[in-house]
Amino acid sequence: MTIFYFVRHAQPNYMNHDDMSRELTEKGLRDSKLVTRFLSDKGVDIVFSSPYKRAVDTIRDFAESEGLEIHLEDDFRERQIDDCWIEDFTSFSKAQWADFDFKLSNGETLGEVQARNIAALNRLLTEHKNKTIVVGSHGTALSTIIHYFDRRFGYADFEKIKELMPWIVKFTFENDTCTEIQSYNLFEG
């Protein structure tokens, strides 16, 4: 059995419009300790992350507490929306979830985001069979992974998790087959 814990980053500083360097807010940094507490007894073998600062910083405390290196995986990065900041993110998201081939001029479709995230997941599944793996991730990227394995997950589900940061989703694999998906809201219980 191979287990993945995908960790959607904690609260970012939206005043920083640069996707790669967008840091966590003070609340986000505090909330990253919830991730450490949740993962501390899971027997994690290896840690990967999107190269984006907010994803790395959300799992950094956990990785350091376990003496694990964070391996950067570019294909786990968040979706490229366009070259400019999108003010009406809700309308844009609805359009993308309605049509997985919709994109702005210099952006990515949800289909493209899903394809590269699933390819990265499959590489890790092959290279780290029967391990427990943490991946620092993003809301949209992670949602497309869930949608790949469960087509019922759509825009309404994405809306429910849009403000949930951090958020953890566990994927359990028997060989190459995803047998279970569990979602964890760290602010409950």
VENWOUR-V321868 format. One record per residue. N is the residue number from 1. RES is the residue in one letter. PHI is phi in radians with two decimals (none if undefined). NEAR is the number of other ideal C-beta (glycine too) atoms within 12 Angstrom. Layout:
# VENWOUR-V321868
n = {N N}
res = {RES RES}
phi = {PHI PHI}
near = {NEAR NEAR}
This chain:
# VENWOUR-V321868
n = {1 2 3 4 5 6 7 8 9 10 11 12 13 14 15 16 17 18 19 20 21 22 23 24 25 26 27 28 29 30 31 32 33 34 35 36 37 38 39 40 41 42 43 44 45 46 47 48 49 50 51 52 53 54 55 56 57 58 59 60 61 62 63 64 65 66 67 68 69 70 71 72 73 74 75 76 77 78 79 80 81 82 83 84 85 86 87 88 89 90 91 92 93 94 95 96 97 98 99 100 101 102 103 104 105 106 107 108 109 110 111 112 113 114 115 116 117 118 119 120 121 122 123 124 125 126 127 128 129 130 131 132 133 134 135 136 137 138 139 140 141 142 143 144 145 146 147 148 149 150 151 152 153 154 155 156 157 158 159 160 161 162 163 164 165 166 167 168 169 170 171 172 173 174 175 176 177 178 179 180 181 182 183 184 185 186 187 188 189}
res = {M T I F Y F V R H A Q P N Y M N H D D M S R E L T E K G L R D S K L V T R F L S D K G V D I V F S S P Y K R A V D T I R D F A E S E G L E I H L E D D F R E R Q I D D C W I E D F T S F S K A Q W A D F D F K L S N G E T L G E V Q A R N I A A L N R L L T E H K N K T I V V G S H G T A L S T I I H Y F D R R F G Y A D F E K I K E L M P W I V K F T F E N D T C T E I Q S Y N L F E G}
phi = {none -2.00 -2.13 -1.98 -1.93 -1.52 -1.93 -1.28 -0.96 -1.34 -1.03 -1.63 -1.51 -1.25 -1.23 -1.57 -1.53 -1.53 -1.01 -1.18 -1.76 -1.03 -1.61 -1.41 -1.33 -1.03 -1.07 -1.03 -1.11 -1.11 -1.18 -1.10 -1.17 -1.12 -1.12 -1.02 -1.05 -1.13 -1.47 -1.05 -1.93 -1.64 1.14 -1.19 -1.67 -2.68 -2.20 -2.16 -2.74 -0.95 -1.33 -1.24 -0.93 -1.10 -1.24 -1.07 -1.17 -1.21 -1.83 -1.04 -1.02 -1.08 -1.01 -1.13 -1.15 -1.75 1.18 -1.87 -1.40 -1.66 -1.61 -1.43 -2.24 -1.01 -1.22 -1.58 -1.15 -1.29 -1.10 -1.44 -1.43 -3.06 -1.43 -2.21 -1.24 -1.75 -1.32 -1.70 -1.16 -1.08 -1.09 -1.07 -1.09 -1.02 -1.11 -1.22 -1.22 -1.29 -2.51 -1.12 -1.80 -1.40 -2.71 -1.48 -0.94 -2.06 -1.98 -2.04 -1.40 -1.14 -1.08 -1.18 -1.09 -1.06 -1.05 -1.30 -1.20 -1.18 -1.07 -1.14 -1.05 -1.11 -1.06 -1.16 -1.07 -1.29 -1.35 -2.29 -1.01 1.12 -1.96 -1.91 -2.16 -1.83 -2.27 -1.29 -2.42 -2.38 -1.04 -1.26 -1.00 -1.12 -1.08 -1.21 -1.18 -1.01 -1.05 -1.04 -1.57 -2.47 -1.09 -1.25 -1.27 -2.42 -1.02 -1.06 -1.22 -1.03 -1.04 -1.15 -1.80 -0.94 -1.74 -1.52 -2.48 -1.31 -2.56 -2.12 -2.19 -1.75 -1.98 -1.88 -2.09 -1.83 0.99 -1.83 -1.82 -1.32 -1.79 -2.77 -2.23 -2.19 -1.93 -2.23 -1.61 -1.24 -1.63 -1.72 1.14}
near = {22 29 33 44 42 46 50 46 44 43 28 36 23 20 11 18 17 17 32 21 18 30 28 33 22 14 19 30 26 21 33 39 25 31 45 31 20 31 37 20 13 25 17 33 26 29 42 40 42 42 26 34 31 40 46 39 37 50 48 31 32 35 32 19 19 24 12 28 18 31 26 23 32 21 29 44 34 35 41 27 29 19 13 15 17 23 12 12 22 15 15 25 28 19 22 35 30 17 15 25 17 23 22 21 11 12 24 29 24 40 21 24 38 32 23 28 40 29 21 34 36 25 22 34 28 17 18 27 21 18 24 28 42 48 48 46 49 43 38 40 43 47 40 42 37 36 30 27 28 20 12 12 25 22 26 16 26 31 19 17 30 22 18 28 35 47 38 42 40 31 37 22 27 15 13 18 14 26 17 18 27 20 26 25 20 27 19 11 8}
